[in-house]
Amino acid sequence: MTYAEFLATVRDQGGYADAEQARRVATAVIAALGERLPQPTAAHLADQLPTEVGELLADAPDQGRSWGVQEFVRRVAEATGDDEEAARAHAEAVLTTLGHTVSGGELNKLISRLPGGYAEFFGHPELA
C-alpha cells in the first residue's frame, strides 16, 4: 500500500473532508502509537507500512510507554485539538487502516503487546 492509498483509506474510514485532514489525523494517531510501543515493536511495524507512516514510529522509546486506552485517546485528542470522542473515532479510523495494511502475524504481535481495549481500534475486538 502506498502512502496516498493509506491516507485515502483513512479518509474513507473516518469520513474526513479531504486528504489533508486524513493526513493530520493519521500523523497524530501513528505518532501517539509510536510513543506507546517499545522500539523493537515499532521498528517491526514500520517495516510493513508506507515509508511516510513508518517514519512516524522512528522515535519510539526503548521501552515504550505504559498508557492504557484512555491516556492514548487523551494524547490523540491533545495532538488533534479535538475532544476525546472525536479522538477515539480518529484512532479507530487510522488503526483499522493500519490493521488492514500489515500482515496478520504482525497485527497479532502488535495487539498482544498492548493492553485490553486497543484491539477494538484495530477493528479486531476478538483479539483482546
C-alpha distance (Angstrom), angle and dihedral (degrees) to the residues before:
residue distance angle dihedral
M1 . . .
T2 3.79 . .
Y3 3.79 124.1 .
A4 3.82 90.5 -107.8
E5 3.82 90.0 52.4
F6 3.80 90.8 47.4
L7 3.81 91.3 52.7
A8 3.81 92.0 44.4
T9 3.80 89.3 53.9
V10 3.82 91.7 47.6
R11 3.80 88.4 49.2
D12 3.80 91.4 52.0
Q13 3.83 93.8 43.4
G14 3.80 93.0 49.8
G15 3.79 99.2 34.3
Y16 3.81 91.0 -125.7
A17 3.78 120.7 176.9
D18 3.80 96.5 -125.1
A19 3.79 146.4 -8.5
E20 3.81 92.0 -91.2
Q21 3.80 92.5 59.4
A22 3.81 89.8 46.7
R23 3.82 89.7 50.2
R24 3.81 92.6 49.3
V25 3.80 92.4 49.6
A26 3.81 94.1 43.4
T27 3.79 90.8 50.6
A28 3.81 92.3 51.6
V29 3.81 95.0 47.1
I30 3.82 97.0 43.3
A31 3.82 92.1 45.5
A32 3.83 90.1 51.8
L33 3.80 89.9 47.9
G34 3.80 88.6 50.6
E35 3.79 90.4 55.8
R36 3.80 90.7 48.0
L37 3.80 96.9 51.2
P38 3.79 127.3 74.0
Q39 3.80 112.2 -112.4
P40 3.83 97.8 -106.6
T41 3.81 91.9 52.2
A42 3.80 91.8 46.4
A43 3.82 91.1 49.6
H44 3.82 92.8 51.5
L45 3.79 90.3 48.2
A46 3.81 92.9 47.0
D47 3.81 90.1 55.6
Q48 3.82 89.8 65.0
L49 3.79 97.5 45.7
P50 3.79 133.7 77.8
T51 3.82 108.3 -81.9
E52 3.81 93.8 -111.2
V53 3.81 91.0 54.2
G54 3.79 94.2 42.1
E55 3.80 90.6 53.1
L56 3.80 89.1 62.6
L57 3.81 87.5 63.8
A58 3.82 93.8 51.5
D59 3.80 94.9 94.5
A60 3.79 94.4 56.3
P61 3.80 110.4 142.9
D62 3.80 119.4 -116.1
Q63 3.81 93.2 -108.4
G64 3.80 102.1 21.7
R65 3.78 124.9 -135.7
S66 3.78 122.5 -75.1
W67 3.79 97.3 -132.9
G68 3.74 120.5 152.5
V69 3.78 121.7 -141.9
Q70 3.80 94.2 -84.7
E71 3.81 94.0 56.4
F72 3.80 90.9 44.9
V73 3.81 90.4 53.2
R74 3.80 90.9 46.0
R75 3.80 90.7 54.0
V76 3.80 92.2 48.7
A77 3.82 89.1 49.7
E78 3.79 90.4 50.3
A79 3.81 92.1 49.3
T80 3.80 94.7 47.9
G81 3.79 98.2 36.6
D82 3.81 90.3 -125.4
D83 3.79 131.6 122.8
E84 3.79 120.7 -95.5
E85 3.80 93.9 -100.2
A86 3.80 90.5 57.4
A87 3.82 90.2 43.3
R88 3.82 90.1 55.9
A89 3.79 89.4 52.4
H90 3.82 90.1 48.3
A91 3.81 91.3 50.5
E92 3.77 91.3 49.9
A93 3.82 94.1 48.1
V94 3.80 93.8 48.8
L95 3.80 99.4 38.2
T96 3.81 93.2 45.1
T97 3.80 87.2 54.5
L98 3.80 90.0 47.4
G99 3.80 90.0 49.0
H100 3.79 90.4 55.6
T101 3.80 91.4 47.1
V102 3.81 100.9 56.0
S103 3.79 129.2 61.3
G104 3.79 119.1 -88.5
G105 3.79 91.3 -113.5
E106 3.80 92.8 52.9
L107 3.79 90.9 47.2
N108 3.81 91.4 51.1
K109 3.83 91.1 50.1
L110 3.79 91.3 47.3
I111 3.80 95.0 49.8
S112 3.81 91.5 44.9
R113 3.81 88.9 59.3
L114 3.80 93.0 54.1
P115 3.81 128.2 72.4
G116 3.79 122.4 -106.2
G117 3.76 115.5 -69.2
Y118 3.79 98.0 43.5
A119 3.82 93.4 85.6
E120 3.81 90.0 69.1
F121 3.81 90.3 59.9
F122 3.80 89.0 56.9
G123 3.80 91.4 53.0
H124 3.81 92.4 -108.4
P125 3.81 110.6 99.2
E126 3.80 88.7 160.1
L127 3.83 89.4 69.9
A128 3.80 93.7 61.9
